[in-house]
Amino acid sequence: MRYSGFRVLAEGLRGQRGWAPVWRDPEPKPEYDVVIIGGGGHGLSTAYYLAKTHGITNVAVLEKGYLGGGNVGRNTTIVRANYFLPGNQEFYSHSLKLWEGLEQELNYNAMVSQRGIIGLCHSDGQRDALARRGNAILAQGDDAELLDRKGVERLLPFLDFDNHRFPVYGGLLQRRGGTARHDAVAWGYARGADRRGVDLIQRCEVTGIDIEGGVVRGVQTSRGGIRAKKVAIVVAGRSSQVAAMAGMRLPIESHVLQAFVSEGLKPVIDNVISFGMGHFYISQSDKGGLVFGGDLDFYASYAARGNLPMAEHVMEAAMSLMPMIGEARVLRSWGGIMDMTPDGSPIIDKTATEGLYLNCGWCYGGFKAVPASGDALAHLIATDRPHEAATKFRLDRFATGRGLMDEEGTGAQHNLH
Ligand SMILES: Cc1cc2nc3c(=O)[nH]c(=O)nc-3n(C[C@H](O)[C@H](O)[C@H](O)COP(=O)(O)OP(=O)(O)OC[C@H]3O[C@@H](n4cnc5c(N)ncnc54)[C@H](O)[C@@H]3O)c2cc1C
């Protein structure tokens, strides 16, 4: 079923009786060409591009819970391509271009909103660093504008510009950055993959990976064994656990990251704002809630619920930046399990086991990567060669030390990436 304005009108007149389920609920088949473990944003987009770009449709996505129940449905929805280092730059640039055509391509309203993202600076040194980043972004072919204090004032008059500790000096604006409705992105890719014949199998936990003579043969699941010629591990915060089923020890730590939403307010924040003196970012959802988040909880954990010290830290950053937020009530908070690499950049690579692929290490920023990540992993699975936008996301950089991409320049400290 194609969605359109006409369809909405027609269904309105017919009592909404014509809508069909958005995807099937198939039983797992005994064998697939490709099995993707994990029905988050990256697993679903990989399945979609395998089918669409490479014509590989005998594919199953195995999800232990429900589609979109992981980080893809828990994030603060920020989309941007303002990276500094080669490797990250071309990848996120590619991703942003895919975002721009996504809704038409998927025939699904993912509420992609290019409302602009502003990263603030609070010292001369930070302003220099932002100028350098902006130049790198322009050289890559994406958009960046360096704003002075007045330029920021015009867009965000409610900030505490003269805060004693963190006065606002200016910011770097990327107008093409913004937000997207996170779970709709998962649903849109799921629908697109299902329409092309991919089996999306929910409540199917992978409990083992079958390997014979260094070659992957399939997976064991809570719904029985499934044979597969190729298997991709795309499970974000659970990457270490699932890779251990194949005898691998990954350079990944899992940490909880919290997010918060306020009660619904009239439109007040038009852009996405990123604080320069700590990890704090905020935007306003279309329903009116202020959506914001900060740092990891600072210790490795698989708990999908955060702790109060970090909640307090985030609220303090919010109050330093925009004291008016103290008038709003926080409606709820939640957590997601982040797959943190030592350099803060991701991995899309083959493993030492033939036919076994890995996609992980998305740290704080994997939502914006969903389109390009799926495109790149599908390319790797189909051709056994890395996609041109993802050649640097190699697993062996953590063993050799060559090609590390420490985007934030903070070293191997997970909380700082
Ligand atoms: C609070 C928060 C805020 C964030 N904000 C942003 C942001 O603003 N912008 C941005 O770019 N990124 C953001 N991120 C990061 C982003 O959400 C993640 O990097 C990205 O969603 C991870 O990839 P995914 O969608 O595939 O993960 P997930 O949605 O977590 O998918 C992985 C799936 O694998 C499944 N799985 C795990 N183990 C198994 C198994 N054994 N068998 C079968 N299935 C299994 C899980 O159930 C899960 O559904 C944020 C994350 C959090 C938690």
The ligand as a MOL file (V3000), in Angstrom:
LIG
                    3D

  0  0  0     0  0            999 V3000
M  V30 BEGIN CTAB
M  V30 COUNTS 53 58 0 0 0
M  V30 BEGIN ATOM
M  V30 1 C 19.4990 8.4670 25.1150 0
M  V30 2 C 20.1510 8.3660 23.7740 0
M  V30 3 C 20.2590 9.5050 22.9690 0
M  V30 4 C 20.8640 9.4310 21.7320 0
M  V30 5 N 20.8500 10.5260 20.9220 0
M  V30 6 C 21.3350 10.4490 19.6470 0
M  V30 7 C 21.2110 11.5520 18.7800 0
M  V30 8 O 20.6310 12.5860 19.1310 0
M  V30 9 N 21.7360 11.4420 17.5210 0
M  V30 10 C 22.3640 10.3270 17.1100 0
M  V30 11 O 22.8680 10.3050 15.9880 0
M  V30 12 N 22.4570 9.2210 17.9140 0
M  V30 13 C 21.9460 9.2570 19.1700 0
M  V30 14 N 21.9970 8.1590 19.9850 0
M  V30 15 C 22.6800 6.9510 19.5150 0
M  V30 16 C 21.8300 6.0700 18.6310 0
M  V30 17 O 20.5240 5.9680 19.1310 0
M  V30 18 C 22.4810 4.6940 18.5310 0
M  V30 19 O 23.8490 4.8300 18.2120 0
M  V30 20 C 21.8430 3.8180 17.4410 0
M  V30 21 O 20.4360 3.8250 17.5680 0
M  V30 22 C 22.3800 2.3970 17.5910 0
M  V30 23 O 22.0640 1.5850 16.4930 0
M  V30 24 P 20.6690 0.7680 16.3450 0
M  V30 25 O 19.5830 1.7240 16.0440 0
M  V30 26 O 20.8630 -0.2950 15.3610 0
M  V30 27 O 20.5350 0.1830 17.8140 0
M  V30 28 P 19.3090 -0.5080 18.5280 0
M  V30 29 O 18.0270 0.1760 18.2240 0
M  V30 30 O 19.6910 -0.6260 19.9760 0
M  V30 31 O 19.2520 -1.9270 17.8230 0
M  V30 32 C 19.9390 -3.0750 18.2490 0
M  V30 33 C 18.9170 -4.1730 18.3620 0
M  V30 34 O 19.5780 -5.4210 18.5630 0
M  V30 35 C 18.7100 -6.2290 19.3360 0
M  V30 36 N 19.4630 -7.3400 19.9040 0
M  V30 37 C 20.4410 -7.2890 20.8490 0
M  V30 38 N 20.8780 -8.5260 21.1320 0
M  V30 39 C 20.1790 -9.3850 20.3430 0
M  V30 40 C 20.1880 -10.7910 20.1660 0
M  V30 41 N 21.0000 -11.5810 20.8910 0
M  V30 42 N 19.3260 -11.3410 19.2650 0
M  V30 43 C 18.4830 -10.5570 18.5400 0
M  V30 44 N 18.4390 -9.2180 18.6660 0
M  V30 45 C 19.2910 -8.6330 19.5490 0
M  V30 46 C 18.1850 -5.2460 20.3830 0
M  V30 47 O 16.9940 -5.7420 21.0070 0
M  V30 48 C 17.9840 -3.9820 19.5640 0
M  V30 49 O 16.6520 -3.8310 19.0980 0
M  V30 50 C 21.4020 8.1870 21.2700 0
M  V30 51 C 21.2780 7.0560 22.0600 0
M  V30 52 C 20.6490 7.1300 23.3070 0
M  V30 53 C 20.5140 5.8970 24.1390 0
M  V30 END ATOM
M  V30 BEGIN BOND
M  V30 1 1 1 2
M  V30 2 1 2 3
M  V30 3 2 2 52
M  V30 4 2 3 4
M  V30 5 1 4 5
M  V30 6 1 4 50
M  V30 7 2 5 6
M  V30 8 1 6 7
M  V30 9 1 6 13
M  V30 10 2 7 8
M  V30 11 1 7 9
M  V30 12 1 9 10
M  V30 13 2 10 11
M  V30 14 1 10 12
M  V30 15 2 12 13
M  V30 16 1 13 14
M  V30 17 1 14 15
M  V30 18 1 14 50
M  V30 19 1 15 16
M  V30 20 1 16 17
M  V30 21 1 16 18
M  V30 22 1 18 19
M  V30 23 1 18 20
M  V30 24 1 20 21
M  V30 25 1 20 22
M  V30 26 1 22 23
M  V30 27 1 23 24
M  V30 28 2 24 25
M  V30 29 1 24 26
M  V30 30 1 24 27
M  V30 31 1 27 28
M  V30 32 2 28 29
M  V30 33 1 28 30
M  V30 34 1 28 31
M  V30 35 1 31 32
M  V30 36 1 32 33
M  V30 37 1 33 34
M  V30 38 1 33 48
M  V30 39 1 34 35
M  V30 40 1 35 36
M  V30 41 1 35 46
M  V30 42 1 36 37
M  V30 43 1 36 45
M  V30 44 2 37 38
M  V30 45 1 38 39
M  V30 46 1 39 40
M  V30 47 2 39 45
M  V30 48 1 40 41
M  V30 49 2 40 42
M  V30 50 1 42 43
M  V30 51 2 43 44
M  V30 52 1 44 45
M  V30 53 1 46 47
M  V30 54 1 46 48
M  V30 55 1 48 49
M  V30 56 2 50 51
M  V30 57 1 51 52
M  V30 58 1 52 53
M  V30 END BOND
M  V30 END CTAB
M  END
